[in-house]
Amino acid sequence: MFCNTNLDKPQLDGSFPKPGLLPWHSQQQQVTVLFHQLFSPKRIYKSTLDTFSTLLANLGHNKHPLIIPMNRTWWNKQEHYNINPVIVDQVNVMMAADYIDWDKGCESWKRATRITATDKFYQYFGGRLYVDFKPQEWIIAQEWEDTGKKRRAYNIVTKEYQMEKVWKKKYLPFGPNRETRMTDRILEASYQLNHQHRIRLNGEPVVTSLRRIFSNQELTLGGRLYTCTSYGVQQHNKNSRSHILIDDNEVCELDYASLHINMLRSMAGLRPIEDAYTMILSEIPINTNDRTILRRYLKGLLQSILNCKSRNSAISSGNYEAK
């Protein structure tokens, strides 16, 4: 197993097809029927149908136009997307059938084609196409690179606008080992188990697939589990998560306060405390609002320091959080 390292595409306004994004399984039959209606295939190849499903899911999921290179050769060279070059033909057919609108570009990246779903698209799916997500890789290694650019942002500590650096995500390659293979099996089993049950929030499906994300190639920094897409469990706030139903049964959420800090305290032979982030604040005479802001700052600072490779990078991380 090797994580992809370079998507080889410029920064453009819009959204690029996200591999692993699929229609919710209860709507997959509608997708298959639509595929038959549009293409009348004598034989369905799995890669072709998967590409069509991914295309529809991305159209239903994205709030911005979807960027599609109308060049089969380009798709042939981008194997890490796991999207069949037939996507070019599928876009043309869907445009002719009025399921999409497009701002047609050329075959090069100088002016890429952007597509959006039409009313006919949403009418076919009864007003909404729900999406699921199955990661291409259960484990990802990534780091953030400084782009050299800056943007204007509001600082909640100083309560004023400041210029901050713009970072971009870079995926790192890594080799498999015993631990990664075990993690793959566990997360795959978790995905399959969750899909045997109805997990809903306000009547809508919730994405439960998990990925383990590290921040270095050696897989020694980070490693926390995150749900995927804006429909993931973690993307909903605490109050909303209390209304999730599993097979129409209510759920409760267990929250371990200051987990990482208390794990370190235990390793040092110290007793865990209820809120390690604010233990020092009890000694400072400040009002409630400032205490809330400082707690958020201290939590971000400590978590950031824990994921640093060296003392110098920890100092730099602390300075960045303090800006």
Steps between C-alpha positions, in 0.01 A plus 500: 500500500635841403324830546481721190744790507414742223165569338674704230230760447497878531296694756170582331170637626264207543512145629687207353332154506560341838579127466316280746193725501201283404118525506343359815440128449120542525516719186750289307217322319383837363856563381510165320162562334613843381819345363291255293275781377786719383738242353297182428811285556513138387730432792578701812861519613551570869758774441262678260205487739721603796622801302141598417401461868796714609409767245138516620599505867740788442235692308254452785754580771688805375377854550739625231536401132674168446821520297530227237796479257338399170805304398505121517880492477526718812280259697706205381806656661328572835462146632490615863153648440363154423264662248456345155572730200147418384394785733555731198233313298268491801516877540417551131201265517366656823530845344303389194231352730477825702617349830787749519590851388856579406741778432689312234875539486767348282696177535791670675514645852503855362120504519348194666135401465278569801171317546203539737188290561171619351149495645435186295788332684350573844147418387619154397633437852192641670663831588819372666782260423650379828867410499716240668878488513734203488863617522746389235753465783411441864829659607634832374827682567494871429668826593428867442728712281536877510380640164675832557162676478302678772133567566302724735349315796334585833696416816262399782764569766600854398152566353638662188571413137854391414687361201575128532691253285319279250590131523434215257473128568769265370452121503799290604587148376553221751546123496273242663592321820329275752327790675367660181363168376326441833356853493374444144316185610345669804377808312367288213311285752367814669375628164325172420343477849362855490344433160300212642299754702292812437694796642304823454495861618172686444401224260813535285786244473819574692843415357683283754811387309824577683853575384816510711705809416869537585713810457828335398625220275623290792142487638618609845320836519124540505308183423160620619178373342282736297167455326479608137310771307269768641245225576735320741410443866781727625392785274175539699511694826456337840133598533413363155680169561272430798210466252664227289293181478636150437226272369254759644657465848639798691873522572724647768847644447800436723742793512839452664612843621862603436578147382848558353621722784374255761670212319828693530432571868444128559826415323673745735338339804254787558128463563263604219296815557161603367615783272873517439464794262371741764686388814723807480208735434361443849798698631430800274227758582320524165134515401303207357509613135878543499537164676309329215718665236822415684392138546449469124843655443673274755335189356617588149846586627550176695360279224723675247811456714428129547523448123837672452818321398743706710528765770556772239192401302299496827613857572410606146160332535440681828595831344263435208211422737575816699474730194 
